[in-house]
Structure formats: C-alpha cells, structure tokens
C-alpha cells in the first residue's frame, strides 16, 4: 500500500484547504484511515480518523473546522480545513491500517506541508 498526500501549500488565515491522500497498491486491504499533523517542535497528533464504513471521529480540538471524508471508488482520503489559523501550520500525514492479509500493518504517506500566514 502506498499513500501519497497532496493539496498542502501556503494559505492566508481564514482560508480553506482540501488535502488529499491517494492510496494505491493493495487498496482492498485497508481499513481505518487517519490524518495526523506535526507542527514544528511538537509531537505528531491525530486530527481525525474514518473507518471503511465511513464513520468519522475527530480529536476534541479538531471538531469545528475539520472534515474527514473518503471516496472508496477513487481510493482517496480527504481532509477539509476551514477558517485556517496560523496554529494549523504543520505537516499533515495520511495513515492507514492494513486489513485481512495486511492486518497489523500500518502505512504512512510522506506528508504535505500546510503553512498558514496572517
């Protein structure tokens, strides 16, 4: 399984972004997918996760402005971020759990940089 994020960039505060994570390879053995982020000098933190059935969960501080979604047909995970704030500046990573023959394995993308300016 390969995960490739895209959609990051430099955005002004108050703007919006939609990040994408395209999955390829053994895509039929992916279950839950997640978005994490890591700000400079901070630990990586969970933003949101979504199951293969579409059930979404958000970290407490991410519930208002973040929307996770998944297009099974396109094998793509999305994260929409509204009303961006400078504190959203981070590298955003896509993560996926393996299932069936890949159960117990975990996959990561290379990350996409989001920079929010005032």
N, C-alpha and C positions, 0 to 999 in steps of 0.2 A: 504494500500500500504506500502510495506517495501522496503527500499533501502539499499543495502549493498555494500560498496566500497571495492576495493582490488587493489593490484598492486603497492602500495607505498613501499618505502624502502630507503636504503642508496645508493646513486649513486655518482660517481665522476663527476665533472664538465665536460661538453662536451658530456656526455652520453645521453641516451634516456630512457623514461619510457612510458608504456601504462597503464593508470588507467582504471579500470572497475567499473561499478555500475550496479549491478543486481537488477532488480525490480521483486517483487513477490506480490501476493495478487490481488487486483482489478486492474490489469495492463491495462485493456482496457479502463480505465477512467483516463489515464494520458495524458496530452497534452505536453506542453513545458517542456523540461528538461534542467538543467543547471549544470555547475561546478563552484563552488566558492573555494576560498582558503583563509586561515587566517594564516599569518605569526606571529611569536612571537611578542607580544606587538603592533600588528597592527589590524585594523578593517578587518572584512571579506570583500573580494572583489570579484566581478564577474569576472570569467575567460571567459566563453563562454556559449551560450545557443543554443539549437536546437529545432525546432518545430517538431510536429508529421509528418509534410510533408518533413522534412529533411533540412529545411532552417537554416543555421548556422549564428550566429552573434558572433563576438569577441570583447572584450574590446580592446581599442586602443593599449594598450601596450602588448597585447597578440596575435596580428595578425600574427607575423612572425614564432613563434616556437610552437604554439599550434594548434592542430587539434581535433575538436569535431566530433564525429560520433555516430550513433545509429543503432543498429540491432534490428528491430522490432520483428523479428522471435524469437530472443534469449532474448528479453526483457532486453537488456543490452545497457547501455550508455558507451561510451569510451572517453578518453582524452589522446591523444598522445602528449608528450612533447619532443621536440628535443633540442639538444645543451643546456642541463640543466646548469643553473647558480646557484651559492650559494644563490642568492636572490629569487630563486624559492622554497627555503625551506619553507614549510608551511604544514598545514593540509588541505587536499583537500576534499571538501564536494560535494556530489551529491544532487540535489534538483529537485523536480518535482511539476508541477501544476496539481491539480485534474481537471477533466472534467466531463460533464454530471452530474451524481448523486453526484460526489465529487467536483463539481465546487465551487471555492472559497477556497478550502483547499490546503494546501501546505505541502509537505513531505520532510524530510531530512534524509540523511544517517548519520552514526556515524563518518564518516571521515576516511581518510587514510593518514598517515604521509609520507611526502616526505622530505628527507634530502639530500642536495647536498653538497659534500665536494670538496675542492680544490685538 
